[in-house]
């Protein structure tokens, strides 16, 4: 979503995830601008001011008292601090984009909802449904390409991110869900981590969590995630979305178009910068049977697909903050994602099925 002027946002936290948001503003200055960063130590503040070129503050109160008040504040702090910082900002009447998850546990989710749920001022940075391939698949699924969607199998990302995708593909909101999970430990080489290549060639123990989710009305999901699967090149990503008239398997789809006519099609990416193409390395668009379903709204910025999803979310937050668009990922949805992911963890820990209840954020919806 294009904004009429760059979205002015501030950051609480200057760690790994905060740097992602700053990079968006650095590469797309016509879309985003960082007005300030809250960081607690003077040493880190000096490093941020020197490296990022933005003013820093020691507290939220100091940030909000500054001349250049942000339109939105992005909260990128450890889980235990997200809810208190979000609450402080809402009490000051500020719109918030909180990192995932919005609180660490069920009690924290309930307390946060009680404190700020009715304000309508909180969105959550759940970007996975906006990743190019997922966005394209979702568009076709919602058009009924494979009929009524009944199940999702996902081995890609973890817990609340995976749950978000499951819920989006199945069209599930706040109904109770039963999770039945088990954890298995097995050897696996881990050659790449967020810190870089490890040089390791010997395996170490890695935990794989397998879970089934019963989402009611015949809808189900299979969750499969191994420690560090995001980074480990020895573990692939897989997505299966099954419907009454066909199924997606990663980028391939088979569906029935006539009583005796199953057909196969494929989601296609146009990537530039390969071979003799000199347009720059990035994804330009995704198409299906000649129809463009997703187009890069930040062409020329050199964003990864994850960056493109976060940028799309941030642009949506900007439109919402200016009352020019709908809320992109409301707090209630993120609370439900994490509620189900906590049920998966509890079931894996206890070896027993865990069923969620209808929580306050879903009671009147």
C-alpha positions, 0 to 999 in steps of 0.5 A, a space after each residue: 500500500 503506497 503512502 502519501 508521505 513517509 511513515 514516521 515511526 520510532 523504535 523501542 529497542 535497537 537489537 536484531 529485530 529493530 535493525 530490520 525495521 531500520 534497514 527498511 527506512 534506510 533502503 526505502 526513505 520515500 516510504 519510511 523514516 525513523 524518528 528516534 530509538 529508545 535504548 537503555 544504555 548510553 554506550 548502545 545509544 552512542 553506537 546507534 546514533 553513530 551507525 544509524 544517524 537517528 536520535 536516541 532516548 533513554 525512555 518512552 516518556 523521553 521519546 514522546 516528549 521529543 519534537 518529532 513525535 512519531 506516528 507509530 512506535 514499533 516495540 522490539 524488546 524481549 518478550 517479557 518487556 513487550 506487554 509493559 512497553 505496549 501498555 505504556 505507549 497506549 496509555 499515552 495515546 500512541 499507536 503501536 506495532 508490537 513484535 511477536 508474540 505480544 506477551 510471553 504466556 497465557 496470563 500475559 496475553 490476558 493481562 495485556 488484552 485487559 489493559 489495551 485490547 479495547 483501545 484499538 491502538 495495537 497491531 502486531 508484526 506478524 508478516 508471514 501471511 504477507 510473504 510473496 508466495 504465501 500472499 499469492 497462495 492465499 489469494 487463490 485459496 480465498 477465490 476457491 481454487 481448490 474448493 473448501 480448504 480442510 487441512 494444512 501441513 507446514 514445516 517451515 517456521 515455528 509456533 505462532 508464525 506457523 499457526 498464523 499461516 494455518 489460521 489464514 489458510 483455513 479461515 479460522 478465527 477464535 474457536 477452541 483448538 486441540 493440540 496434540 504434540 510430541 518432541 523428538 531428539 535426533 542428531 543433526 549438523 547445524 552449519 548455519 545460525 544467525 551468527 553465521 557459518 559455524 564450521 561444524 560438520 559433526 551432528 548435535 542433538 536437535 529437537 523436532 516438534 510434531 503436532 496435530 491441530 484439530 480446529 473443528 468442523 473437519 479442519 486440521 493441521 500438521 505442524 513440523 518444526 526442527 530447532 533452527 529450521 529457519 537457518 539450517 540449509 539441511 532442512 527444507 521448507 514444505 507447505 501443503 494446503 488441501 481442499 475439497 477440489 485439489 491441493 497446493 504442495 509448495 508452488 505446485 497445485 492440482 485441482 479438478 476443473 471438470 468431472 474427469 479433468 484434473 489439471 496441474 499448474 505452478 506458481 511462478 516467480 520472476 527473479 531479476 539479476 540472474 545470468 545476464 539480467 542487470 535489473 538487480 537481484 530481487 523478486 519482481 512478481 509472482 504469477 499463476 497461469 499468466 495472471 500476476 497475483 503479487 507484485 513487488 511494491 518496493 522494487 529497487 530496494 533490494 529487499 529479501 522476501 521477508 523484508 518485503 513482507 515486513 515492509 508491506 506490513 509497515 506500509 499497512 500500519 501507516 495507512 491504518 495510523 492515518 485512518 486510510 486503511 484497515 488494521 493489518 494485524 490486530 492484537 486479537 489475532 496475534 493473541 490467538 496465534 500465540 495461545 495455540 502455539 502455547 498449547 502446542 508447547 504444553 502438549 509436547 511437554 506433557 504428552 497430553 492433548 491440550 484444548 484452548 478455550 475462547 478467550 476475552 479477545 475472541 469472546 465477542 467476535 
